[in-house]
Amino acid sequence: ISFHLSTKMQALGRNIGNNIFVQQQGKANRPSIRCHATAQKSRAANRRQLGDSDLQVSECCLGTMTWGKQNTEAEAHQQLSYAFDDMGINFMDTAEMYPVPTEAETQGRTDRYIGSWMKGRKREDIVLATKVSGYSTRTTWVRDPQRPVRVTPEQIQESVDRSL
């Protein structure tokens, strides 16, 4: 089950499983958020064990790939607060390559927006999943020092260390 908050959903208003969609509406470049919930708060907040771990995660996981390119930091914070405070989820997903589409100038901005929102919150209340980048010779700027991106133990550790 996925939990999506997006400003550009064509399926808005239709019942699509347990997804929650956000529609951006605003005037004079000052968007506001209006939420359309197709899942009830109690359902979004239900917890499940994550694999063999002792982690209990909400049935809904918040995806974050547009924050920093298609969404501002303020919009990211609004969406995070809605998902965590109003809907009761505790689980979100990010990646070292976010936001998408990937560019050297914006890479990592999504994590920075999440990090600024997390300040003042209890870290133990948030389950954060992330992803390491796959093989690429075009995105050498992801690694320090710059080199082709590969899925090796060394590069996985670097990605984890640089993530939230």
N, C-alpha and C positions, 0 to 999 in steps of 0.2 A: 504494500500500500504506500503510495507516495503522497506527500503533502506539498502542494505547489502554491506559491504566492507569486503571481506574475502580473505585469501591467499590460501584457499583450496576449490575452487568451481569446481565441476565436470561439471557444466552446462555452463562453460565459453564459450562465443561466441554465445550462443543461445539467442534469444529474449525471455525473461521471464518477461512479464509485465513491471513494472517501476523499476526494480532492477538494481543496478549498482554493478558490480563485479570488484574486484581488483585481479590481478594475481601477485604472487610474483615471481620475477626472479632475479637471482643474481649469483655471482661467489665468491668463497672464503668466504662463510658465510656472505657476505655483500649484502643483498637483496635490490633490487630496486622495485619500484611499477610501474606497467603498468596498466592503467585503461581501461576497456571496458565498455562504457556507452551504455545501452539500453534505457535510458531515456534521453531526452534533458534537458539541464540545466533549461530552463524555466519551464518545467514540474516538475522537482524535487523541484524547488523553489516556486511553487504555494503554497499559504497559504489557510488553512481551519481553521474554528473555532473549538477549542477542547471542545467538549461537551457543557455544559452550561456555561463554563468559558469565560473570555474575552481574552484568549490566542489564538493567531494565530500561527499555526504550519505548517511547510512545509509538503507537501503531502508525502514526503519520510522521514522516521525516521531511523537514523543510529543505528544499533545494535552493541554492544561492547563486547560480552561475551568472546572473545578469547584473549583480550589484557592482557598480564601479564603471559601468559602460552604458547600460540602458537605464539604470536606476542610480539615483544620488545616494549619498550616505544617509541623509535624512529619511528617504524612502525605505532604505534597507532597515534602518532602526524602527520605523513604523511597522514594517512587515514582521520583523523579529519580535517586537513587543506584542503585536496581535497574536502571532503564533504561540509564543511562550506564555504570555500573561493572560490572554483572553481565551485561547483554545486549549491551553494546558499541555502542549507538547514539550518534550525535553531533548529532541533529537534533530540535528541538522547535518547537512552534507555540504562540503566544499571541496576544492581542488587547488593545487598549486598553480594551475594554468588559468584560473578564473580571474577576471570575467572573460566571457567569450563574446565575439571571436577574440582569440589571443593576440596580444601585441606586447612588445617589450615595455612600452610606456604605461600600460595598465596592469600587467601581470602582478598578482598579489594584492591588488586593491580590494578584492572581495574579502580576503582574510583580514585586511586592516579595518574594514568597516565592521566586520564581526567582532574583532578585538576591541574596537572603541565602544561597541554596544555592551560587550561583556564586562567592561570596567564597572565595578560596584555590584556585580552579581556574584552569586556563589558558583564557583567553577564546578563544584561537585554536582550541581543541579543540571548541568548541560552535558549532553553526549554529542561530541563533535566527530564526525567521520570525514576523512579526507582521502584524496587520491594522488598518487605519484604519476608524473607524466611518462608516457611511453616513448619508445625510440623515436628520435628526431635529430637530423643534422641541421635543421633550419632554425631551431629555437635554442641555440647555444647560450643565449643570454639568461636562461633559466638557472644554469649552474654557475658556481663561483669556485674557481676561475671558469671562464666560459669554455665549454666543450660540448660535444654532442650529448644529447640526453639519452640515457640508456636505463634499463631496469636491472640494475646491479645492486648488490647489498650496500655498497658505498653510497650510491646515489639515492637509494630508498632512505637510508639513514639521514642523508643531507636534507632530503625533502621533509621528512618528519621533524627534524630539528628546526627547520625554518618555518614550519607551519605553526598555527596557533597551538 
